[in-house]
Amino acid sequence: MGPFPEVANPKVKSANATQNFNDINTWAEWLKMDGHPGNYVSRGFGVKLRSMDGMPAEWTAIMRDRYPRELADARGYILGAK
């Protein structure tokens, strides 16, 4: 979701936005729930940030530990830099 005046303005390259997500799914294979009736719900929410400085400390720590190159140059990684 975003403010209509920003979304409708062609001069705005990246409008402010929030996101909500709900999805009801059948059991994923990794849950190993074969033969058990039911479903699971995925939920998510968020807000667009202008920099990674706004990301939660736990996320930053995980990225620093597991993906240091990607964290160091996230834009380059997204754009396909080697």
Residue pairs with C-beta under 8 A, 6 or more apart in sequence:
1 17
1 18
1 19
1 20
2 15
2 16
2 17
2 18
3 15
3 16
6 12
6 15
6 16
7 15
9 15
14 48
16 48
17 47
17 48
18 45
18 46
18 47
18 48
19 44
19 45
19 46
19 47
19 48
20 44
20 45
21 42
21 43
21 44
21 45
22 41
22 42
22 43
23 41
23 42
23 43
24 39
24 40
24 41
25 39
25 40
25 41
25 42
26 39
27 33
27 34
27 36
27 38
27 39
27 40
28 40
31 40
49 55
52 60
52 71
52 74
60 71
63 70
63 71
64 71
69 77
70 77
73 81
